[in-house]
Amino acid sequence: MSQSLIFILKTAADIFVLILLIRTLLQLVQADFYNPISQTVFKICAPLVEPLRKILPTFGRLNLAAVAAALLVQWAFYVLILAISGQLSSQVLVYLAVAAFDVLSSLVEIYFWGIFILVISSWVGTTNHPTVRLVGQIVEPYMRPFRNLIPPIGMIDISPMVAIFALMLIQSRLLPMIGGLIKPMLG
């Protein structure tokens, strides 16, 4: 299989997983459902999430069907690549752990870029834009503990920098540790 086709399939799977995770976060934080972006995300995810909702209940505000859909999409990518390359074996279930790792990595990316968007929008002065408000609603629960611990210094709020630093530590230390646990299962 050509590397270009694999790249296109991986990109499509990653984008859809990001949309499913954003849907999960929108429901988890009870973001503004009437925001056009929220409605678009819910409509894009509905064909996959709605049938799964009949099987998987919502746990509090956490929509398990959307989380499972993200996991299944990521796993389906690996299964498809293995099937096309003729390497489909009994290890196909191990790739479920790889898919879970990728979904976790995507979640960290969402928070990283969400904070980055909020910081840039505060500098530019577009904090009232519907997209920025929605990003703020998603990121705020993660940011709240940092804001409570680190008060603003005059007009400068350094809590986003500390929050990004924490995400960078997760990306550089915790995720590689988890990935190291998964790699031996693939061998």
N, C-alpha and C positions, 0 to 999 in steps of 0.2 A: 504494500500500500504506500502511496506517495506521502511524503512528509507534509505536503501542502494540504492534502485531504485530512490528515490527522490533525493538523493545526486548525483547520476550519471546524472540524467536529469538536475539538477541545474548546475552542473559543465559544462556539454555540452552547455547549454544555455549561461552561463556566458562567456565561451571561445569564442563562436560564436559572442556574443555581443561585446567582446573586439576586435575581428578581424574586425567587422563592424565599430566600432568607430575608430580604427586605419586607416581603409580605408578612413573614413571621414576626419580624420586629415591629412593624406597623400595628399589628394586632396586639402584640405583647405590651407595648407602651400606650395603647389606645390612642393612636395618632388621629388626626383629623381625617375622618373617612370621606368628607366632602371635598377634600383637596383633589383636583383633577389627576394628580400624579398617583395618589392612593387608589383612586378608582381604576386607573389604567393598570396598575400593578395587580390589583385584585382580579380584573378581567383577564389579564394575560395568564394568571395562575389558575383560574377557575377550572379549566378543562382537566387539569391533573389533580388539583387539591380537592375539588368537590367530591369526586368518587371515593377518594381516600378518607374523607370526613365521615363517610358511612361506616368505615371500619375502625378508624382511629378517633377517639374522642378528643375534645379540647380539654386540656388539663389547666384549670384556672383560666388565664389569658393566653397560655401557650398552646398554639395550634399544632398538635402533633402531626396532623396530616400534611401541613406545609413543610415541616422539618423532614418527615419521611419522604416527601416528594423531592426535596433537595438532595437527600441522600440517594434516592433511587435514580435520579437523573445522573448524578455523578457516577454511580456504580454502573449504570447502563452504558455510559461512555466506555468504561474499561472493558465490560463484557463484549461490547461491539468490536472494539479494537482487537481483543483476544480472539473473537470468533472469525473476524476477517483475516487475521494473520495465521489462523489455524493452530493457535496455541491454547484454545479453550480446554481447560482441564478441571480437575477436582479443586484446584486452587481458586476457582472463581469466587468462592465465598470469602476468601482472604482479601479480595479486592474490595469487599464491603468495608473493611477497616481502612483501606487506603482512601476510599470515598469519604468516609467519616472524617479522616484527617484533612482531606481537601476542603470539606464543608467547614470545618473548624478554622482552617486557614482563611477561607473566604469571609467568615464572620469577623475575624480580626481585621481584615482588609476594609470591610465596610465601616467599622468604627474608626480606623486610621484615617481613611479618606473623608469620612463624615466630619471629624474634628478639623481636618485640614480645610474643608469647605467652609465651616463655620468661622475659622480664624481669618481666612482670606475675605470672606463676605463682611466681617466686622471691620476690616481695614478699608474695604472699598465702600462700605456703607449701604450694602444691599441686604441687610438683615431682615427686612420685611417682605422679601420676595417669597411667594408660596413654596418654592422648592427649598429655600433656605430654612423656612419655618418647619417644614416637614423633616428635613435633616436634623434640625435642632431637637425636634420631638423624639427622634430615634436615638440620638446621641446623648441627650440630657441625663437619662438614668445612669449611664456609665460615667458621665462627667461629674455628677452630683457629689460623690464622695471626695473627689479631688478638690472641688470648689469649697466643700465644707472644711477640709484640712488646710487649704492654702488660700488665705484671703487675698483679695487684690492689693497690689502695691500701688497706691495712688489710683491712677486710671488704667494701670496695666494688670491684666489678669494672666498670671503665668500657669494657672492650673491646666490649660490645654496642652502646654509643652510637657508638663509632668505626665499627663494622661497619654500623650503620644509616646513619651519615653517608656512608659509602662507597657504599651502595646509593642514597642520595638523590642523590649526585653522578652516579651512573650514570643515574638517572632524569632528572635535570635537564640533564645535559650530553651524555652519550654517546648515549642513546636518541634525543633530538631530532636529533642529527647523523645518525644512521642513518636516521631518518624523513625527514630532508631529502634524503637520497640516493634514497629511494623515491618521494617526491612527484613529481619530474619525469617519472618513468616513467609515472605515471598520467595526466599532462596530455596 
